[in-house]
Amino acid sequence: PRGGRRREATLRGAFIERRRAAPRRSPPCGGRRREATLRGEPMTAAGPPQGARPASAPPFAIAEVECFERPVTLRLPFRFGSATVREAPQAFVRARIVAPDGKGATGMAAELMIPKWFDKDPARDNARNVDDLRGALRAAAEAYTSERARAGAFEHASRHYRALLEAGTRAGRNALTSSYGPALVDRAVLDALCRWQGMAFAAAVRANRVGLDARVTPDLAGFAL
């Protein structure tokens, strides 16, 4: 309700967790984090590979990522393949970015955690599917706030792409499930970027404010991304 106090519960409730950038290596999940002082620090990220357009991708640090969820009951059963889904939790991500001058913005994204959509292994029940998606989201929030170096949006994503896939494999998640977390965090970061730049998403992509290049898809090198 308007003016009411927002209650933040643990995983099974509304609030999953908060991840803030720290000046040193992040503690294990659940540990306390000290927010980094991001104003006025030099850019430390490595330069982009050949073919990137760094001038069009403004650098920023990811200061904080918060993850929430709520239960959702579908108006109609959603059937795909052999699965029928009548309810599923919806994940929400809120990301705060900070520019070199101390300015920045907060962006948001949301997506349902649909069981059997990302992992169709019959040995895993719906609860395990959703827990795997939560794990992927927690891992992404942890990774994206584990450093305070400034970079463009796609540089932030590409830094953690392989490591998150490998971490997911070690945790027993398939690649599609492991990609759910970073994809949702990326969307929140892009929303924050567009708000900071005062641009619609389509305009930001056309101007390559994202800094998109072929560093994680070398087979697309030479294409006008």
Secondary structure as GFF3:
##gff-version 3
##sequence-region A 1 225
A	DSSP	beta_strand	15	20	.	.	.	ID=ss1
A	DSSP	three_ten_helix	54	56	.	.	.	ID=ss2
A	DSSP	beta_strand	61	80	.	.	.	ID=ss3
A	DSSP	beta_strand	83	98	.	.	.	ID=ss4
A	DSSP	beta_strand	104	112	.	.	.	ID=ss5
A	DSSP	alpha_helix	126	144	.	.	.	ID=ss6
A	DSSP	alpha_helix	153	170	.	.	.	ID=ss7
A	DSSP	alpha_helix	175	197	.	.	.	ID=ss8
A	DSSP	alpha_helix	201	206	.	.	.	ID=ss9
A	DSSP	three_ten_helix	218	220	.	.	.	ID=ss10
###
